[in-house]
């Protein structure tokens, strides 16, 4: 069983004394903990210092007069450099005569293709007769796109209406005659200008 040394008793007494003084001074709980922790750190630093001295003293006792060995001497071997004879300069070859072929004639520029004629547009216009008719949704969209920008609110209203009407149009874009009144109300002015 190890015997408690005087150094341990001194260090333990120091930590206890610091705690008692902190309690007498009526420090708060956290302050007492901080002060005791600081005392413990001081004791730990003293112990580390004592331990380091003991290690150094132990190493000095094990090798008291041991001088460090000198580094080994490097033996230098001098090798004669091989003698390099200069190479004779090569004789230049006579220049070669190469026949240059004549340049190729530039190809004639291709004629620009003629622009394709635009397909004839079918205009959805307001017929003279006021009877109900079937309207082509795709033509209504084309006419609405051609006249955008005049009235922003009206353009938005027409685009929402066209989206709604897509549900009722056939695969060829034809709307049933039931929507004739709605189409005339929403697109009447455009259809009159397109038909005029």
BALUMDREN-527039 format. One record per atom (N, C-alpha, C): residue number from 1; atom name; x, y, z. Coordinates in nm, 3 decimals, always signed. Example, Ala and Ser with C-alpha at 12.3 -4.5 7.8 and 13.67 -1.06 7.14 Angstrom:
! residues 2
 resi name      px      py      pz
    1    N  +1.319  -0.569  +0.780
    1   CA  +1.230  -0.450  +0.780
    1    C  +1.320  -0.330  +0.780
    2    N  +1.285  -0.225  +0.708
    2   CA  +1.367  -0.106  +0.714
    2    C  +1.290  +0.003  +0.787
***
This chain:
! residues 196
 resi name      px      py      pz
    1    N  +0.085  -0.119  +0.000
    1   CA  +0.000  +0.000  +0.000
    1    C  +0.089  +0.124  +0.000
    2    N  +0.066  +0.215  -0.095
    2   CA  +0.153  +0.332  -0.103
    2    C  +0.131  +0.426  +0.016
    3    N  +0.238  +0.487  +0.056
    3   CA  +0.233  +0.581  +0.169
    3    C  +0.209  +0.721  +0.112
    4    N  +0.119  +0.793  +0.175
    4   CA  +0.087  +0.929  +0.131
    4    C  +0.202  +1.019  +0.170
    5    N  +0.255  +1.089  +0.071
    5   CA  +0.369  +1.175  +0.097
    5    C  +0.329  +1.314  +0.143
    6    N  +0.428  +1.389  +0.195
    6   CA  +0.398  +1.524  +0.242
    6    C  +0.353  +1.617  +0.130
    7    N  +0.403  +1.594  +0.011
    7   CA  +0.363  +1.682  -0.100
    7    C  +0.213  +1.669  -0.127
    8    N  +0.163  +1.546  -0.122
    8   CA  +0.020  +1.523  -0.143
    8    C  -0.062  +1.593  -0.035
    9    N  -0.018  +1.582  +0.090
    9   CA  -0.091  +1.646  +0.200
    9    C  -0.093  +1.797  +0.185
   10    N  +0.020  +1.852  +0.140
   10   CA  +0.025  +1.998  +0.120
   10    C  -0.071  +2.040  +0.010
   11    N  -0.072  +1.964  -0.099
   11   CA  -0.158  +2.001  -0.213
   11    C  -0.305  +1.986  -0.176
   12    N  -0.341  +1.876  -0.105
   12   CA  -0.480  +1.856  -0.064
   12    C  -0.522  +1.966  +0.034
   13    N  -0.432  +2.001  +0.127
   13   CA  -0.462  +2.108  +0.222
   13    C  -0.482  +2.241  +0.151
   14    N  -0.403  +2.267  +0.045
   14   CA  -0.417  +2.391  -0.030
   14    C  -0.556  +2.400  -0.094
   15    N  -0.601  +2.291  -0.158
   15   CA  -0.732  +2.290  -0.224
   15    C  -0.843  +2.310  -0.121
   16    N  -0.832  +2.241  -0.005
   16   CA  -0.935  +2.254  +0.100
   16    C  -0.936  +2.396  +0.154
   17    N  -0.816  +2.454  +0.173
   17   CA  -0.808  +2.590  +0.227
   17    C  -0.873  +2.690  +0.132
   18    N  -0.851  +2.671  +0.003
   18   CA  -0.912  +2.761  -0.096
   18    C  -1.064  +2.750  -0.089
   19    N  -1.118  +2.628  -0.074
   19   CA  -1.262  +2.608  -0.066
   19    C  -1.319  +2.673  +0.060
   20    N  -1.247  +2.659  +0.173
   20   CA  -1.295  +2.718  +0.298
   20    C  -1.295  +2.870  +0.289
   21    N  -1.189  +2.929  +0.233
   21   CA  -1.182  +3.076  +0.221
   21    C  -1.294  +3.125  +0.130
   22    N  -1.322  +3.052  +0.023
   22   CA  -1.430  +3.092  -0.069
   22    C  -1.565  +3.085  +0.003
   23    N  -1.584  +2.985  +0.090
   23   CA  -1.709  +2.975  +0.166
   23    C  -1.722  +3.087  +0.269
   24    N  -1.610  +3.121  +0.336
   24   CA  -1.612  +3.229  +0.436
   24    C  -1.644  +3.363  +0.369
   25    N  -1.591  +3.381  +0.249
   25   CA  -1.614  +3.507  +0.178
   25    C  -1.755  +3.514  +0.120
   26    N  -1.835  +3.410  +0.140
   26   CA  -1.974  +3.400  +0.097
   26    C  -1.989  +3.418  -0.056
   27    N  -1.902  +3.350  -0.126
   27   CA  -1.912  +3.350  -0.272
   27    C  -2.027  +3.259  -0.313
   28    N  -2.081  +3.282  -0.431
   28   CA  -2.189  +3.197  -0.481
   28    C  -2.136  +3.057  -0.513
   29    N  -2.228  +2.965  -0.535
   29   CA  -2.191  +2.825  -0.560
   29    C  -2.101  +2.813  -0.682
   30    N  -2.136  +2.878  -0.791
   30   CA  -2.056  +2.868  -0.913
   30    C  -1.919  +2.931  -0.896
   31    N  -1.910  +3.038  -0.814
   31   CA  -1.779  +3.099  -0.790
   31    C  -1.691  +3.006  -0.707
   32    N  -1.751  +2.939  -0.609
   32   CA  -1.674  +2.845  -0.528
   32    C  -1.620  +2.732  -0.616
   33    N  -1.706  +2.681  -0.706
   33   CA  -1.663  +2.573  -0.796
   33    C  -1.548  +2.622  -0.884
   34    N  -1.558  +2.746  -0.936
   34   CA  -1.455  +2.800  -1.024
   34    C  -1.323  +2.819  -0.949
   35    N  -1.330  +2.870  -0.823
   35   CA  -1.208  +2.893  -0.745
   35    C  -1.139  +2.761  -0.711
   36    N  -1.219  +2.659  -0.672
   36   CA  -1.161  +2.528  -0.638
   36    C  -1.101  +2.464  -0.764
   37    N  -1.168  +2.480  -0.879
   37   CA  -1.113  +2.426  -1.004
   37    C  -0.982  +2.494  -1.038
   38    N  -0.972  +2.625  -1.015
   38   CA  -0.847  +2.696  -1.040
   38    C  -0.736  +2.644  -0.950
   39    N  -0.768  +2.617  -0.821
   39   CA  -0.667  +2.563  -0.728
   39    C  -0.623  +2.425  -0.774
   40    N  -0.716  +2.345  -0.821
   40   CA  -0.681  +2.211  -0.868
   40    C  -0.588  +2.219  -0.990
   41    N  -0.613  +2.316  -1.081
   41   CA  -0.527  +2.334  -1.199
   41    C  -0.386  +2.372  -1.156
   42    N  -0.374  +2.458  -1.054
   42   CA  -0.241  +2.497  -1.004
   42    C  -0.169  +2.375  -0.949
   43    N  -0.240  +2.292  -0.871
   43   CA  -0.178  +2.171  -0.814
   43    C  -0.136  +2.076  -0.926
   44    N  -0.219  +2.061  -1.029
   44   CA  -0.185  +1.973  -1.141
   44    C  -0.062  +2.024  -1.213
   45    N  -0.048  +2.155  -1.231
   45   CA  +0.069  +2.211  -1.297
   45    C  +0.195  +2.184  -1.215
   46    N  +0.185  +2.195  -1.081
   46   CA  +0.301  +2.165  -0.993
   46    C  +0.340  +2.018  -1.008
   47    N  +0.242  +1.928  -1.010
   47   CA  +0.270  +1.785  -1.023
   47    C  +0.336  +1.754  -1.157
   48    N  +0.291  +1.817  -1.264
   48   CA  +0.351  +1.793  -1.395
   48    C  +0.496  +1.841  -1.396
   49    N  +0.522  +1.957  -1.333
   49   CA  +0.659  +2.008  -1.326
   49    C  +0.750  +1.914  -1.248
   50    N  +0.702  +1.862  -1.133
   50   CA  +0.782  +1.770  -1.052
   50    C  +0.809  +1.642  -1.131
   51    N  +0.708  +1.592  -1.198
   51   CA  +0.725  +1.469  -1.276
   51    C  +0.828  +1.489  -1.387
   52    N  +0.825  +1.605  -1.457
   52   CA  +0.920  +1.631  -1.565
   52    C  +1.062  +1.637  -1.512
   53    N  +1.082  +1.697  -1.394
   53   CA  +1.218  +1.702  -1.334
   53    C  +1.268  +1.562  -1.301
   54    N  +1.178  +1.478  -1.250
   54   CA  +1.219  +1.342  -1.215
   54    C  +1.259  +1.263  -1.339
   55    N  +1.187  +1.281  -1.448
   55   CA  +1.221  +1.209  -1.572
   55    C  +1.357  +1.254  -1.622
   56    N  +1.382  +1.383  -1.621
   56   CA  +1.511  +1.435  -1.668
   56    C  +1.625  +1.384  -1.579
   57    N  +1.603  +1.383  -1.446
   57   CA  +1.707  +1.335  -1.354
   57    C  +1.733  +1.187  -1.375
   58    N  +1.627  +1.109  -1.401
   58   CA  +1.642  +0.966  -1.424
   58    C  +1.724  +0.940  -1.551
   59    N  +1.698  +1.017  -1.656
   59   CA  +1.773  +1.000  -1.780
   59    C  +1.919  +1.038  -1.761
   60    N  +1.945  +1.140  -1.682
   60   CA  +2.084  +1.182  -1.658
   60    C  +2.159  +1.076  -1.578
   61    N  +2.091  +1.007  -1.483
   61   CA  +2.155  +0.903  -1.404
   61    C  +2.188  +0.782  -1.489
   62    N  +2.103  +0.751  -1.587
   62   CA  +2.126  +0.631  -1.668
   62    C  +2.244  +0.650  -1.762
   63    N  +2.269  +0.765  -1.813
   63   CA  +2.382  +0.791  -1.904
   63    C  +2.453  +0.917  -1.859
   64    N  +2.536  +0.908  -1.753
   64   CA  +2.597  +1.029  -1.699
   64    C  +2.703  +1.090  -1.790
   65    N  +2.791  +1.011  -1.844
   65   CA  +2.901  +1.067  -1.923
   65    C  +2.889  +1.031  -2.070
   66    N  +2.775  +0.993  -2.111
   66   CA  +2.761  +0.951  -2.251
   66    C  +2.755  +1.074  -2.339
   67    N  +2.859  +1.086  -2.418
   67   CA  +2.863  +1.198  -2.511
   67    C  +2.798  +1.152  -2.641
   68    N  +2.736  +1.240  -2.707
   68   CA  +2.673  +1.198  -2.833
   68    C  +2.778  +1.154  -2.934
   69    N  +2.748  +1.051  -3.005
   69   CA  +2.839  +1.000  -3.107
   69    C  +2.848  +1.100  -3.221
   70    N  +2.971  +1.116  -3.274
   70   CA  +2.981  +1.207  -3.388
   70    C  +2.914  +1.143  -3.510
   71    N  +2.863  +1.223  -3.596
   71   CA  +2.798  +1.167  -3.713
   71    C  +2.900  +1.091  -3.798
   72    N  +2.858  +0.985  -3.862
   72   CA  +2.953  +0.909  -3.943
   72    C  +3.004  +0.994  -4.058
   73    N  +3.132  +0.974  -4.087
   73   CA  +3.195  +1.051  -4.194
   73    C  +3.159  +0.987  -4.327
   74    N  +3.121  +1.070  -4.413
   74   CA  +3.086  +1.019  -4.545
   74    C  +3.212  +1.004  -4.627
   75    N  +3.231  +0.887  -4.681
   75   CA  +3.349  +0.866  -4.764
   75    C  +3.318  +0.912  -4.905
   76    N  +3.401  +0.993  -4.956
   76   CA  +3.380  +1.050  -5.088
   76    C  +3.464  +0.971  -5.187
   77    N  +3.399  +0.919  -5.283
   77   CA  +3.469  +0.844  -5.388
   77    C  +3.469  +0.932  -5.511
   78    N  +3.586  +0.960  -5.559
   78   CA  +3.599  +1.044  -5.678
   78    C  +3.610  +0.952  -5.798
   79    N  +3.518  +0.966  -5.885
   79   CA  +3.520  +0.885  -6.006
   79    C  +3.555  +0.976  -6.122
   80    N  +3.641  +0.930  -6.205
   80   CA  +3.675  +1.016  -6.320
   80    C  +3.556  +1.023  -6.417
   81    N  +3.536  +1.141  -6.467
   81   CA  +3.426  +1.159  -6.561
   81    C  +3.464  +1.098  -6.694
   82    N  +3.372  +1.031  -6.758
   82   CA  +3.406  +0.974  -6.888
   82    C  +3.430  +1.084  -6.990
   83    N  +3.523  +1.059  -7.074
   83   CA  +3.559  +1.158  -7.175
   83    C  +3.460  +1.150  -7.290
   84    N  +3.402  +1.261  -7.320
   84   CA  +3.303  +1.266  -7.426
   84    C  +3.368  +1.330  -7.548
   85    N  +3.368  +1.255  -7.654
   85   CA  +3.425  +1.310  -7.777
   85    C  +3.317  +1.386  -7.851
   86    N  +3.353  +1.500  -7.904
   86   CA  +3.250  +1.578  -7.976
   86    C  +3.208  +1.506  -8.103
   87    N  +3.083  +1.514  -8.132
   87   CA  +3.030  +1.451  -8.252
   87    C  +3.058  +1.541  -8.372
   88    N  +3.085  +1.479  -8.481
   88   CA  +3.109  +1.564  -8.599
   88    C  +2.975  +1.624  -8.644
   89    N  +2.984  +1.746  -8.694
   89   CA  +2.864  +1.814  -8.740
   89    C  +2.814  +1.746  -8.867
   90    N  +2.683  +1.724  -8.873
   90   CA  +2.631  +1.658  -8.993
   90    C  +2.637  +1.754  -9.112
   91    N  +2.659  +1.694  -9.227
   91   CA  +2.664  +1.777  -9.348
   91    C  +2.521  +1.806  -9.390
   92    N  +2.492  +1.929  -9.424
   92   CA  +2.354  +1.962  -9.461
   92    C  +2.316  +1.896  -9.593
   93    N  +2.192  +1.854  -9.599
   93   CA  +2.142  +1.793  -9.723
   93    C  +2.107  +1.904  -9.821
   94    N  +2.120  +1.875  -9.947
   94   CA  +2.083  +1.978 -10.046
   94    C  +1.933  +2.001 -10.040
   95    N  +1.890  +2.124 -10.067
   95   CA  +1.746  +2.152 -10.061
   95    C  +1.670  +2.072 -10.166
   96    N  +1.554  +2.029 -10.129
   96   CA  +1.469  +1.954 -10.220
   96    C  +1.376  +2.050 -10.291
   97    N  +1.354  +2.022 -10.414
   97   CA  +1.264  +2.105 -10.492
   97    C  +1.131  +2.030 -10.500
   98    N  +1.029  +2.097 -10.452
   98   CA  +0.897  +2.036 -10.450
   98    C  +0.807  +2.118 -10.540
   99    N  +0.737  +2.050 -10.626
   99   CA  +0.645  +2.119 -10.715
   99    C  +0.517  +2.150 -10.638
  100    N  +0.477  +2.275 -10.644
  100   CA  +0.356  +2.318 -10.575
  100    C  +0.240  +2.306 -10.672
  101    N  +0.136  +2.230 -10.636
  101   CA  +0.023  +2.218 -10.729
  101    C  -0.052  +2.350 -10.738
  102    N  -0.112  +2.376 -10.852
  102   CA  -0.188  +2.501 -10.866
  102    C  -0.306  +2.500 -10.770
  103    N  -0.346  +2.618 -10.723
  103   CA  -0.459  +2.620 -10.629
  103    C  -0.587  +2.575 -10.698
  104    N  -0.669  +2.510 -10.619
  104   CA  -0.797  +2.462 -10.672
  104    C  -0.889  +2.580 -10.694
  105    N  -0.965  +2.575 -10.800
  105   CA  -1.057  +2.687 -10.824
  105    C  -1.164  +2.689 -10.716
  106    N  -1.202  +2.809 -10.680
  106   CA  -1.304  +2.822 -10.577
  106    C  -1.437  +2.776 -10.632
  107    N  -1.512  +2.702 -10.551
  107   CA  -1.642  +2.657 -10.601
  107    C  -1.737  +2.775 -10.614
  108    N  -1.821  +2.762 -10.713
  108   CA  -1.918  +2.869 -10.732
  108    C  -2.015  +2.870 -10.616
  109    N  -2.050  +2.988 -10.569
  109   CA  -2.143  +2.993 -10.455
  109    C  -2.280  +2.937 -10.496
  110    N  -2.335  +2.864 -10.404
  110   CA  -2.466  +2.806 -10.430
  110    C  -2.571  +2.915 -10.426
  111    N  -2.665  +2.908 -10.515
  111   CA  -2.770  +3.012 -10.512
  111    C  -2.851  +2.997 -10.384
  112    N  -2.889  +3.111 -10.332
  112   CA  -2.968  +3.109 -10.209
  112    C  -3.104  +3.048 -10.237
  113    N  -3.149  +2.961 -10.146
  113   CA  -3.279  +2.900 -10.172
  113    C  -3.389  +3.005 -10.163
  114    N  -3.483  +2.988 -10.250
  114   CA  -3.595  +3.082 -10.250
  114    C  -3.679  +3.058 -10.126
  115    N  -3.725  +3.165 -10.065
  115   CA  -3.807  +3.145  -9.944
  115    C  -3.936  +3.072  -9.979
  116    N  -3.973  +2.985  -9.888
  116   CA  -4.095  +2.909  -9.909
  116    C  -4.214  +3.003  -9.898
  117    N  -4.307  +2.988  -9.987
  117   CA  -4.425  +3.076  -9.977
  117    C  -4.506  +3.039  -9.853
  118    N  -4.556  +3.141  -9.791
  118   CA  -4.635  +3.117  -9.670
  118    C  -4.767  +3.051  -9.710
  119    N  -4.810  +2.954  -9.629
  119   CA  -4.938  +2.892  -9.662
  119    C  -5.051  +2.993  -9.646
  120    N  -5.149  +2.972  -9.725
  120   CA  -5.262  +3.064  -9.717
  120    C  -5.330  +3.049  -9.582
  121    N  -5.357  +3.162  -9.523
  121   CA  -5.419  +3.160  -9.391
  121    C  -5.570  +3.165  -9.406
  122    N  -5.630  +3.086  -9.321
  122   CA  -5.776  +3.088  -9.317
  122    C  -5.814  +3.187  -9.208
  123    N  -5.890  +3.285  -9.244
  123   CA  -5.927  +3.388  -9.149
  123    C  -6.065  +3.355  -9.094
  124    N  -6.069  +3.353  -8.959
  124   CA  -6.199  +3.334  -8.896
  124    C  -6.263  +3.471  -8.886
  125    N  -6.361  +3.495  -8.964
  125   CA  -6.423  +3.628  -8.962
  125    C  -6.571  +3.615  -8.932
  126    N  -6.625  +3.728  -8.896
  126   CA  -6.766  +3.734  -8.858
  126    C  -6.850  +3.725  -8.985
  127    N  -6.927  +3.620  -9.000
  127   CA  -7.008  +3.610  -9.123
  127    C  -7.120  +3.713  -9.122
  128    N  -7.172  +3.733  -9.239
  128   CA  -7.280  +3.831  -9.253
  128    C  -7.404  +3.780  -9.184
  129    N  -7.426  +3.649  -9.192
  129   CA  -7.545  +3.595  -9.128
  129    C  -7.523  +3.586  -8.978
  130    N  -7.627  +3.612  -8.903
  130   CA  -7.615  +3.612  -8.758
  130    C  -7.654  +3.479  -8.696
  131    N  -7.672  +3.376  -8.774
  131   CA  -7.710  +3.246  -8.721
  131    C  -7.593  +3.183  -8.646
  132    N  -7.622  +3.095  -8.549
  132   CA  -7.514  +3.032  -8.475
  132    C  -7.429  +2.945  -8.567
  133    N  -7.299  +2.941  -8.539
  133   CA  -7.207  +2.863  -8.621
  133    C  -7.100  +2.800  -8.532
  134    N  -7.028  +2.708  -8.588
  134   CA  -6.917  +2.644  -8.518
  134    C  -6.790  +2.722  -8.550
  135    N  -6.710  +2.750  -8.445
  135   CA  -6.586  +2.828  -8.462
  135    C  -6.466  +2.737  -8.446
  136    N  -6.359  +2.772  -8.515
  136   CA  -6.233  +2.697  -8.504
  136    C  -6.148  +2.763  -8.395
  137    N  -6.121  +2.686  -8.289
  137   CA  -6.047  +2.739  -8.174
  137    C  -5.905  +2.783  -8.214
  138    N  -5.842  +2.708  -8.305
  138   CA  -5.702  +2.742  -8.342
  138    C  -5.698  +2.875  -8.416
  139    N  -5.800  +2.901  -8.500
  139   CA  -5.805  +3.029  -8.569
  139    C  -5.834  +3.144  -8.473
  140    N  -5.917  +3.116  -8.374
  140   CA  -5.944  +3.219  -8.273
  140    C  -5.816  +3.254  -8.196
  141    N  -5.737  +3.153  -8.165
  141   CA  -5.609  +3.179  -8.095
  141    C  -5.515  +3.260  -8.183
  142    N  -5.509  +3.227  -8.312
  142   CA  -5.421  +3.301  -8.404
  142    C  -5.462  +3.447  -8.414
  143    N  -5.593  +3.472  -8.426
  143   CA  -5.642  +3.610  -8.437
  143    C  -5.613  +3.685  -8.307
  144    N  -5.632  +3.619  -8.192
  144   CA  -5.606  +3.685  -8.063
  144    C  -5.458  +3.719  -8.049
  145    N  -5.369  +3.628  -8.093
  145   CA  -5.225  +3.656  -8.086
  145    C  -5.186  +3.771  -8.178
  146    N  -5.250  +3.779  -8.293
  146   CA  -5.216  +3.885  -8.388
  146    C  -5.255  +4.022  -8.337
  147    N  -5.351  +4.029  -8.246
  147   CA  -5.399  +4.159  -8.196
  147    C  -5.369  +4.181  -8.049
  148    N  -5.265  +4.118  -7.996
  148   CA  -5.232  +4.140  -7.854
  148    C  -5.164  +4.275  -7.838
  149    N  -5.173  +4.330  -7.720
  149   CA  -5.105  +4.454  -7.686
  149    C  -5.196  +4.575  -7.687
  150    N  -5.312  +4.564  -7.748
  150   CA  -5.403  +4.679  -7.751
  150    C  -5.460  +4.706  -7.612
  151    N  -5.510  +4.601  -7.548
  151   CA  -5.570  +4.613  -7.415
  151    C  -5.525  +4.492  -7.334
  152    N  -5.439  +4.513  -7.235
  152   CA  -5.379  +4.402  -7.160
  152    C  -5.484  +4.322  -7.086
  153    N  -5.577  +4.388  -7.021
  153   CA  -5.681  +4.317  -6.945
  153    C  -5.767  +4.233  -7.039
  154    N  -5.801  +4.289  -7.153
  154   CA  -5.882  +4.216  -7.252
  154    C  -5.804  +4.096  -7.307
  155    N  -5.673  +4.114  -7.331
  155   CA  -5.589  +4.004  -7.380
  155    C  -5.585  +3.890  -7.280
  156    N  -5.571  +3.922  -7.152
  156   CA  -5.569  +3.818  -7.049
  156    C  -5.701  +3.744  -7.045
  157    N  -5.810  +3.820  -7.053
  157   CA  -5.943  +3.759  -7.049
  157    C  -5.960  +3.662  -7.166
  158    N  -5.914  +3.703  -7.284
  158   CA  -5.926  +3.617  -7.402
  158    C  -5.839  +3.491  -7.388
  159    N  -5.717  +3.506  -7.332
  159   CA  -5.630  +3.388  -7.319
  159    C  -5.689  +3.289  -7.220
  160    N  -5.749  +3.336  -7.110
  160   CA  -5.814  +3.244  -7.016
  160    C  -5.935  +3.176  -7.080
  161    N  -6.011  +3.253  -7.159
  161   CA  -6.127  +3.195  -7.225
  161    C  -6.084  +3.088  -7.326
  162    N  -5.975  +3.113  -7.399
  162   CA  -5.927  +3.014  -7.496
  162    C  -5.881  +2.886  -7.426
  163    N  -5.817  +2.901  -7.310
  163   CA  -5.776  +2.782  -7.234
  163    C  -5.899  +2.704  -7.188
  164    N  -6.001  +2.775  -7.148
  164   CA  -6.125  +2.709  -7.102
  164    C  -6.193  +2.637  -7.219
  165    N  -6.195  +2.699  -7.335
  165   CA  -6.263  +2.642  -7.451
  165    C  -6.193  +2.519  -7.507
  166    N  -6.066  +2.500  -7.477
  166   CA  -5.993  +2.383  -7.527
  166    C  -6.057  +2.252  -7.481
  167    N  -6.119  +2.256  -7.364
  167   CA  -6.182  +2.134  -7.313
  167    C  -6.300  +2.090  -7.401
  168    N  -6.361  +2.185  -7.472
  168   CA  -6.481  +2.156  -7.548
  168    C  -6.456  +2.143  -7.698
  169    N  -6.336  +2.178  -7.743
  169   CA  -6.305  +2.172  -7.886
  169    C  -6.276  +2.028  -7.926
  170    N  -6.309  +1.996  -8.049
  170   CA  -6.278  +1.863  -8.102
  170    C  -6.131  +1.855  -8.139
  171    N  -6.085  +1.738  -8.188
  171   CA  -5.945  +1.723  -8.227
  171    C  -5.905  +1.818  -8.340
  172    N  -5.999  +1.858  -8.423
  172   CA  -5.969  +1.951  -8.532
  172    C  -5.983  +2.096  -8.488
  173    N  -6.015  +2.121  -8.360
  173   CA  -6.025  +2.256  -8.307
  173    C  -6.162  +2.318  -8.322
  174    N  -6.259  +2.246  -8.370
  174   CA  -6.394  +2.300  -8.392
  174    C  -6.472  +2.300  -8.261
  175    N  -6.529  +2.415  -8.229
  175   CA  -6.613  +2.430  -8.109
  175    C  -6.759  +2.403  -8.147
  176    N  -6.838  +2.346  -8.057
  176   CA  -6.980  +2.327  -8.085
  176    C  -7.050  +2.462  -8.104
  177    N  -7.160  +2.460  -8.174
  177   CA  -7.235  +2.584  -8.203
  177    C  -7.291  +2.647  -8.077
  178    N  -7.298  +2.571  -7.966
  178   CA  -7.347  +2.627  -7.840
  178    C  -7.262  +2.743  -7.792
  179    N  -7.133  +2.748  -7.832
  179   CA  -7.042  +2.852  -7.785
  179    C  -7.039  +2.973  -7.878
  180    N  -7.127  +2.978  -7.976
  180   CA  -7.126  +3.087  -8.074
  180    C  -7.144  +3.223  -8.006
  181    N  -7.239  +3.235  -7.918
  181   CA  -7.265  +3.364  -7.852
  181    C  -7.145  +3.409  -7.769
  182    N  -7.083  +3.314  -7.697
  182   CA  -6.967  +3.346  -7.614
  182    C  -6.850  +3.393  -7.701
  183    N  -6.826  +3.325  -7.813
  183   CA  -6.717  +3.363  -7.904
  183    C  -6.744  +3.500  -7.963
  184    N  -6.871  +3.528  -8.005
  184   CA  -6.902  +3.659  -8.063
  184    C  -6.884  +3.771  -7.962
  185    N  -6.919  +3.744  -7.833
  185   CA  -6.902  +3.847  -7.730
  185    C  -6.755  +3.875  -7.705
  186    N  -6.672  +3.769  -7.695
  186   CA  -6.533  +3.787  -7.657
  186    C  -6.445  +3.828  -7.774
  187    N  -6.473  +3.779  -7.895
  187   CA  -6.384  +3.801  -8.009
  187    C  -6.449  +3.877  -8.123
  188    N  -6.570  +3.932  -8.102
  188   CA  -6.643  +3.998  -8.210
  188    C  -6.566  +4.110  -8.275
  189    N  -6.505  +4.198  -8.196
  189   CA  -6.433  +4.311  -8.255
  189    C  -6.313  +4.264  -8.336
  190    N  -6.242  +4.158  -8.290
  190   CA  -6.127  +4.107  -8.364
  190    C  -6.172  +4.040  -8.493
  191    N  -6.282  +3.968  -8.486
  191   CA  -6.329  +3.898  -8.604
  191    C  -6.377  +3.995  -8.711
  192    N  -6.435  +4.108  -8.669
  192   CA  -6.479  +4.209  -8.767
  192    C  -6.359  +4.273  -8.837
  193    N  -6.251  +4.305  -8.757
  193   CA  -6.134  +4.368  -8.819
  193    C  -6.059  +4.268  -8.906
  194    N  -6.055  +4.140  -8.866
  194   CA  -5.987  +4.040  -8.947
  194    C  -6.062  +4.013  -9.076
  195    N  -6.195  +4.021  -9.071
  195   CA  -6.276  +3.993  -9.190
  195    C  -6.288  +4.113  -9.282
  196    N  -6.258  +4.231  -9.232
  196   CA  -6.276  +4.351  -9.312
  196    C  -6.169  +4.367  -9.417
***
